[in-house]
Amino acid sequence: MYIMIGILVFVIACVVTAKLISCKYWTCIYTAFGNKNYFKVVAKLEREGIRFKTRTPMNLGSENFQNRHENTQYDVYVKKEQEHIAQRALNKD
């Protein structure tokens, strides 16, 4: 029992460490609310060939399951060295 708990703690520690290290190289450039806004931003980044990651924090306040996509928060991240290029791409149009 104690060995399994120890292994679980070790695995969780490895995952958290890996996430912290990878976050060091990425920066949040935009927070979109709703699918429509998210896809608009992502399309601009894709047009410029900019790699991105998306994180969706937990949205506990969404009572209406059918309309949850309208209120979902999307945090869009790009590599730090591409931040200025990404900001320029988002400000086009």
Phi, psi and omega in degrees: 000311181293328179293319180295319178296318178298318179295317179298316179297319179297315180297315179299317179298320179295317180295315180297318179298316179298319179295319179296320180292317182290328179293337181299331185260358183240149179226144179282123181252345183200143172240117182252144175244119180095151182299319183301310180294320180299310183293331177295315180293314182297322179298320179295319179293318180295322178302325181269359179073029182266125176287143181214162173234154179232136173239142178240101177299157180297134177248091184280344185275003184274100180275326182272102185298324183290329183255017184296332180294340180283339183245000183293138178265131177238121175262122183257126182244145172229164177295143185303323181288347178254009184300314182293325178293318180295318179297321177296319179296321181290331182273357176287156176078000000 
